[in-house]
């Protein structure tokens, strides 16, 4: 059930792809997206922003967001590197990188609303 949820979410923007995407790429990439977003958000709000109030600026939050986007775009390449061999799938992989980057940004913003409540200096952060 859980891998099917990622398949559905990714196929909303990616469309129907080769079976290797549905069977071997979407689920690991989705799990990495969820775990990395939660970890980076927790790191920002409870460690960086929680210990020092000087990391509560819009720039610092934006850097954490960009790190999450880049990490998740790279995760697509890393997961799919061993799974694909043909040239046609490489274009689909790059498109999936962009889609995953978009989902990572959205997930980080949503997670920021959740993690912001428990951070002591979060009243100054942008989200």
FIKOLTOR-77646 format. One record per residue: residue in one letter; residue number from 1; x, y, z of N, C-alpha, C in turn. Coordinates in nm, 4 decimals, always signed. Example, Ala and Ser with C-alpha at 12.3 -4.5 7.8 and 13.67 -1.06 7.14 Angstrom:
<atoms>
a 1 +1.3190 -0.5690 +0.7800 +1.2300 -0.4500 +0.7800 +1.3200 -0.3300 +0.7800
s 2 +1.2850 -0.2250 +0.7080 +1.3670 -0.1060 +0.7140 +1.2900 +0.0030 +0.7870
</atoms>
This chain:
<atoms>
x 1 +0.0801 -0.1189 +0.0000 +0.0000 +0.0000 +0.0000 +0.0849 +0.1261 +0.0000
x 2 +0.1869 +0.1320 +0.0848 +0.2704 +0.2509 +0.0951 +0.3452 +0.2811 -0.0346
x 3 +0.4095 +0.1816 -0.0997 +0.4738 +0.2109 -0.2285 +0.3753 +0.2551 -0.3354
x 4 +0.2526 +0.2039 -0.3308 +0.1528 +0.2461 -0.4282 +0.1161 +0.3928 -0.4113
x 5 +0.1220 +0.4426 -0.2891 +0.0942 +0.5839 -0.2656 +0.1993 +0.6706 -0.3341
x 6 +0.3252 +0.6320 -0.3241 +0.4304 +0.7082 -0.3917 +0.4158 +0.6990 -0.5426
x 7 +0.3791 +0.5836 -0.5933 +0.3582 +0.5683 -0.7371 +0.2487 +0.6624 -0.7843
x 8 +0.1406 +0.6693 -0.7110 +0.0306 +0.7575 -0.7477 +0.0731 +0.9036 -0.7439
x 9 +0.1449 +0.9417 -0.6409 +0.1875 +1.0814 -0.6261 +0.2836 +1.1206 -0.7374
x 10 +0.3793 +1.0347 -0.7678 +0.4764 +1.0694 -0.8714 +0.4153 +1.0644 -1.0112
x 11 +0.3214 +0.9747 -1.0338 +0.2607 +0.9658 -1.1660 +0.1626 +1.0795 -1.1939
x 12 +0.1258 +1.1563 -1.0923 +0.0422 +1.2737 -1.1160 +0.1112 +1.3719 -1.2106
x 13 +0.2388 +1.3954 -1.1876 +0.3144 +1.4885 -1.2715 +0.4040 +1.4192 -1.3733
x 14 +0.4448 +1.2981 -1.3436 +0.5404 +1.2273 -1.4287 +0.4720 +1.1444 -1.5365
x 15 +0.3467 +1.1125 -1.5177 +0.2750 +1.0303 -1.6148 +0.3160 +0.8843 -1.6043
x 16 +0.2615 +0.8035 -1.6926 +0.2973 +0.6612 -1.6959 +0.4370 +0.6471 -1.7540
x 17 +0.5199 +0.5732 -1.6828 +0.6582 +0.5529 -1.7242 +0.6869 +0.4039 -1.7376
x 18 +0.8107 +0.3745 -1.7622 +0.8570 +0.2364 -1.7695 +0.8264 +0.1650 -1.6373
x 19 +0.8061 +0.0349 -1.6412 +0.7763 -0.0390 -1.5168 +0.8863 -0.0276 -1.4114
x 20 +1.0095 -0.0026 -1.4527 +1.1183 +0.0085 -1.3555 +1.0935 +0.1255 -1.2605
x 21 +1.0293 +0.2314 -1.3058 +0.9982 +0.3437 -1.2174 +0.8967 +0.3028 -1.1123
x 22 +0.7897 +0.2387 -1.1542 +0.6849 +0.1984 -1.0606 +0.7335 +0.0915 -0.9638
x 23 +0.8193 +0.0034 -1.0096 +0.8595 -0.1105 -0.9271 +0.9824 -0.0856 -0.8419
x 24 +1.0766 -0.0011 -0.8897 +1.2040 +0.0085 -0.8196 +1.2507 +0.1499 -0.7867
x 25 +1.1888 +0.2522 -0.8394 +1.2417 +0.3876 -0.8176 +1.1488 +0.4731 -0.7321
x 26 +1.0198 +0.4739 -0.7604 +0.9289 +0.5640 -0.6901 +0.9275 +0.5426 -0.5393
x 27 +0.9199 +0.4201 -0.4940 +0.9107 +0.3933 -0.3498 +1.0363 +0.4358 -0.2734
x 28 +1.1574 +0.3964 -0.3159 +1.2757 +0.4424 -0.2412 +1.2935 +0.5937 -0.2447
x 29 +1.2647 +0.6554 -0.3592 +1.2781 +0.8006 -0.3703 +1.1770 +0.8692 -0.2787
x 30 +1.0564 +0.8172 -0.2708 +0.9551 +0.8741 -0.1823 +0.9913 +0.8606 -0.0353
x 31 +1.0457 +0.7460 +0.0016 +1.0871 +0.7261 +0.1407 +1.2017 +0.8207 +0.1759
x 32 +1.2973 +0.8364 +0.0854 +1.4075 +0.9304 +0.1082 +1.3540 +1.0716 +0.1213
x 33 +1.2552 +1.1073 +0.0406 +1.1952 +1.2399 +0.0470 +1.1347 +1.2658 +0.1844
x 34 +1.0568 +1.1729 +0.2338 +0.9904 +1.1912 +0.3631 +1.0929 +1.1980 +0.4760
x 35 +1.1855 +1.1035 +0.4794 +1.2828 +1.0973 +0.5889 +1.3763 +1.2175 +0.5873
x 36 +1.4299 +1.2527 +0.4710 +1.5243 +1.3650 +0.4645 +1.4564 +1.4972 +0.4966
x 37 +1.3323 +1.5138 +0.4536 +1.2612 +1.6383 +0.4842 +1.2362 +1.6507 +0.6334
x 38 +1.1924 +1.5432 +0.6964 +1.1682 +1.5476 +0.8401 +1.2973 +1.5702 +0.9178
x 39 +1.4054 +1.5047 +0.8769 +1.5329 +1.5220 +0.9462 +1.5892 +1.6626 +0.9288
x 40 +1.5867 +1.7144 +0.8072 +1.6388 +1.8493 +0.7845 +1.5550 +1.9554 +0.8541
x 41 +1.4265 +1.9367 +0.8542 +1.3391 +2.0317 +0.9219 +1.3616 +2.0269 +1.0734
x 42 +1.3726 +1.9083 +1.1270 +1.4009 +1.8946 +1.2702 +1.5385 +1.9515 +1.3045
x 43 +1.6358 +1.9270 +1.2194 +1.7697 +1.9822 +1.2412 +1.7660 +2.1340 +1.2424
x 44 +1.6949 +2.1914 +1.1485 +1.6883 +2.3376 +1.1434 +1.6135 +2.3945 +1.2639
x 45 +1.4936 +2.3457 +1.2905 +1.4102 +2.4077 +1.3941 +1.4537 +2.3752 +1.5365
x 46 +1.5062 +2.2554 +1.5604 +1.5394 +2.2180 +1.6976 +1.6873 +2.2277 +1.7303
x 47 +1.7729 +2.2201 +1.6291 +1.9159 +2.2298 +1.6584 +1.9690 +2.3685 +1.6237
x 48 +1.9644 +2.4067 +1.4980 +2.0184 +2.5365 +1.4587 +1.9374 +2.6518 +1.5154
x 49 +1.8082 +2.6492 +1.4924 +1.7229 +2.7574 +1.5396 +1.6910 +2.7427 +1.6878
x 50 +1.6925 +2.6233 +1.7384 +1.6606 +2.6010 +1.8785 +1.7715 +2.6423 +1.9733
x 51 +1.8957 +2.6214 +1.9329 +2.0075 +2.6550 +2.0197 +2.0476 +2.8016 +2.0099
x 52 +2.0413 +2.8552 +1.8917 +2.0841 +2.9930 +1.8685 +1.9757 +3.0705 +1.7969
x 53 +1.9366 +3.1813 +1.8514 +1.8328 +3.2627 +1.7886 +1.8844 +3.3321 +1.6625
x 54 +2.0137 +3.3326 +1.6408 +2.0664 +3.4031 +1.5239 +2.0406 +3.3272 +1.3938
x 55 +1.9970 +3.2014 +1.3996 +1.9665 +3.1248 +1.2788 +1.8178 +3.1300 +1.2439
x 56 +1.7463 +3.2318 +1.2886 +1.6040 +3.2390 +1.2631 +1.5698 +3.3382 +1.1514
x 57 +1.6630 +3.3662 +1.0677 +1.6388 +3.4603 +0.9585 +1.5890 +3.3871 +0.8340
x 58 +1.5291 +3.4634 +0.7451 +1.4752 +3.4087 +0.6208 +1.5848 +3.3420 +0.5373
x 59 +1.7043 +3.3962 +0.5393 +1.8152 +3.3395 +0.4625 +1.8509 +3.2000 +0.5113
x 60 +1.8554 +3.1822 +0.6410 +1.8917 +3.0516 +0.6958 +1.7846 +2.9473 +0.6646
x 61 +1.6595 +2.9867 +0.6751 +1.5506 +2.8957 +0.6418 +1.5559 +2.8602 +0.4935
x 62 +1.5853 +2.9578 +0.4088 +1.5946 +2.9339 +0.2641 +1.7098 +2.8401 +0.2304
x 63 +1.8195 +2.8525 +0.3009 +1.9332 +2.7620 +0.2799 +1.8943 +2.6192 +0.3161
x 64 +1.8220 +2.6016 +0.4253 +1.7753 +2.4676 +0.4639 +1.6794 +2.4116 +0.3588
x 65 +1.5932 +2.4964 +0.3049 +1.5009 +2.4546 +0.1994 +1.5765 +2.4116 +0.0741
x 66 +1.6739 +2.4904 +0.0328 +1.7527 +2.4570 -0.0866 +1.8333 +2.3296 -0.0649
x 67 +1.8873 +2.3107 +0.0541 +1.9599 +2.1859 +0.0843 +1.8671 +2.0653 +0.0718
x 68 +1.7451 +2.0784 +0.1186 +1.6487 +1.9698 +0.1081 +1.6150 +1.9417 -0.0380
x 69 +1.5950 +2.0456 -0.1172 +1.5628 +2.0293 -0.2593 +1.6783 +1.9617 -0.3326
x 70 +1.7999 +2.0073 -0.3094 +1.9164 +1.9489 -0.3770 +1.9409 +1.8047 -0.3336
x 71 +1.9237 +1.7769 -0.2060 +1.9417 +1.6407 -0.1560 +1.8421 +1.5450 -0.2208
x 72 +1.7180 +1.5867 -0.2341 +1.6167 +1.4993 -0.2905 +1.6273 +1.4875 -0.4419
x 73 +1.6739 +1.5898 -0.5097 +1.6986 +1.5775 -0.6539 +1.8148 +1.4820 -0.6788
x 74 +1.9156 +1.4884 -0.5946 +2.0290 +1.3979 -0.6055 +1.9889 +1.2547 -0.5716
x 75 +1.8954 +1.2383 -0.4811 +1.8495 +1.1041 -0.4425 +1.7873 +1.0310 -0.5603
x 76 +1.7196 +1.1029 -0.6475 +1.6601 +1.0389 -0.7652 +1.7694 +0.9808 -0.8537
x 77 +1.8743 +1.0573 -0.8772 +1.9848 +1.0091 -0.9612 +2.0533 +0.8910 -0.8940
x 78 +2.0738 +0.9000 -0.7638 +2.1426 +0.7942 -0.6907 +2.0628 +0.6641 -0.6926
x 79 +1.9323 +0.6732 -0.6706 +1.8485 +0.5530 -0.6683 +1.8365 +0.4935 -0.8079
x 80 +1.8190 +0.5772 -0.9072 +1.7944 +0.5265 -1.0424 +1.9216 +0.4896 -1.1177
x 81 +2.0378 +0.5242 -1.0661 +2.1626 +0.4960 -1.1362 +2.1820 +0.3467 -1.1616
x 82 +2.1514 +0.2647 -1.0668 +2.1683 +0.1209 -1.0844 +2.0487 +0.0518 -1.1477
x 83 +1.9382 +0.1238 -1.1626 +1.8161 +0.0616 -1.2115 +1.7926 +0.0788 -1.3613
x 84 +1.8512 +0.1791 -1.4228 +1.8204 +0.2108 -1.5625 +1.9423 +0.1937 -1.6512
x 85 +1.9169 +0.1547 -1.7777 +2.0252 +0.1354 -1.8727 +2.0037 +0.2079 -2.0049
x 86 +1.8814 +0.2351 -2.0427 +1.8567 +0.2918 -2.1743 +1.8593 +0.4438 -2.1716
x 87 +1.8787 +0.5041 -2.2888 +1.8870 +0.6493 -2.3006 +1.7517 +0.7164 -2.2802
x 88 +1.6427 +0.6498 -2.3162 +1.5105 +0.7102 -2.3013 +1.4755 +0.7327 -2.1544
x 89 +1.5210 +0.6461 -2.0698 +1.4888 +0.6563 -1.9279 +1.5683 +0.7695 -1.8627
x 90 +1.6817 +0.8082 -1.9192 +1.7600 +0.9162 -1.8608 +1.6839 +1.0477 -1.8626
x 91 +1.6113 +1.0758 -1.9698 +1.5294 +1.1966 -1.9753 +1.4188 +1.1897 -1.8705
x 92 +1.3568 +1.0753 -1.8564 +1.2525 +1.0580 -1.7559 +1.3095 +1.0731 -1.6148
x 93 +1.4327 +1.0310 -1.5951 +1.4966 +1.0455 -1.4648 +1.5217 +1.1924 -1.4332
x 94 +1.5665 +1.2692 -1.5299 +1.5889 +1.4119 -1.5068 +1.4578 +1.4855 -1.4786
x 95 +1.3530 +1.4462 -1.5474 +1.2223 +1.5058 -1.5200 +1.1766 +1.4677 -1.3793
x 96 +1.2026 +1.3437 -1.3402 +1.1683 +1.3004 -1.2047 +1.2494 +1.3783 -1.1010
x 97 +1.3726 +1.4151 -1.1322 +1.4522 +1.4991 -1.0415 +1.3821 +1.6320 -1.0165
x 98 +1.3315 +1.6931 -1.1219 +1.2615 +1.8208 -1.1069 +1.1311 +1.8043 -1.0286
x 99 +1.0593 +1.6979 -1.0572 +0.9346 +1.6717 -0.9844 +0.9628 +1.6468 -0.8373
x 100 +1.0657 +1.5696 -0.8086 +1.1006 +1.5406 -0.6700 +1.1500 +1.6666 -0.5990
x 101 +1.2183 +1.7539 -0.6700 +1.2614 +1.8809 -0.6113 +1.1403 +1.9661 -0.5742
x 102 +1.0398 +1.9679 -0.6598 +0.9168 +2.0406 -0.6300 +0.8473 +1.9803 -0.5086
x 103 +0.8346 +1.8487 -0.5058 +0.7724 +1.7824 -0.3909 +0.8529 +1.8050 -0.2627
x 104 +0.9851 +1.8105 -0.2737 +1.0696 +1.8341 -0.1562 +1.0465 +1.9744 -0.1007
x 105 +1.0328 +2.0719 -0.1888 +1.0074 +2.2088 -0.1434 +0.8712 +2.2174 -0.0743
x 106 +0.7716 +2.1566 -0.1341 +0.6376 +2.1583 -0.0747 +0.6383 +2.0855 +0.0602
x 107 +0.7047 +1.9706 +0.0659 +0.7104 +1.8934 +0.1906 +0.7852 +1.9698 +0.2999
x 108 +0.8906 +2.0431 +0.2633 +0.9654 +2.1193 +0.3630 +0.8804 +2.2338 +0.4181
x 109 +0.8041 +2.2977 +0.3325 +0.7176 +2.4064 +0.3785 +0.6096 +2.3526 +0.4725
x 110 +0.5488 +2.2403 +0.4363 +0.4462 +2.1794 +0.5221 +0.5080 +2.1338 +0.6548
x 111 +0.6243 +2.0709 +0.6484 +0.6909 +2.0263 +0.7711 +0.7327 +2.1449 +0.8573
x 112 +0.7651 +2.2571 +0.7962 +0.8019 +2.3764 +0.8721 +0.6859 +2.4256 +0.9579
x 113 +0.5649 +2.4195 +0.9018 +0.4484 +2.4587 +0.9817 +0.4320 +2.3685 +1.1034
x 114 +0.4643 +2.2411 +1.0883 +0.4500 +2.1456 +1.1980 +0.5613 +2.1637 +1.3012
x 115 +0.6866 +2.1721 +1.2563 +0.8005 +2.1794 +1.3478 +0.8143 +2.3163 +1.4139
x 116 +0.7561 +2.4165 +1.3549 +0.7698 +2.5524 +1.4069 +0.7101 +2.5662 +1.5466
x 117 +0.6055 +2.4903 +1.5765 +0.5398 +2.5024 +1.7058 +0.6303 +2.4649 +1.8222
x 118 +0.7217 +2.3728 +1.8027 +0.8057 +2.3281 +1.9133 +0.9391 +2.3973 +1.9242
x 119 +0.9715 +2.4851 +1.8319 +1.1012 +2.5518 +1.8346 +1.0928 +2.6800 +1.9167
x 120 +1.1889 +2.7024 +2.0052 +1.1808 +2.8196 +2.0932 +1.1970 +2.9545 +2.0210
x 121 +1.2709 +2.9591 +1.9120 +1.2942 +3.0848 +1.8422 +1.2246 +3.0903 +1.7079
x 122 +1.1241 +3.0101 +1.6874 +1.0608 +2.9995 +1.5573 +0.9643 +3.1135 +1.5260
x 123 +0.9377 +3.2014 +1.6206 +0.8435 +3.3075 +1.5919 +0.8977 +3.4072 +1.4887
x 124 +1.0257 +3.4022 +1.4619 +1.0847 +3.4929 +1.3635 +1.1126 +3.4272 +1.2294
x 125 +1.0949 +3.2976 +1.2192 +1.1213 +3.2293 +1.0928 +1.0083 +3.2578 +0.9944
x 126 +1.0368 +3.2518 +0.8652 +0.9389 +3.2951 +0.7660 +0.8129 +3.2105 +0.7561
x 127 +0.8216 +3.0831 +0.7774 +0.7022 +2.9990 +0.7624 +0.6511 +2.9590 +0.8972
</atoms>
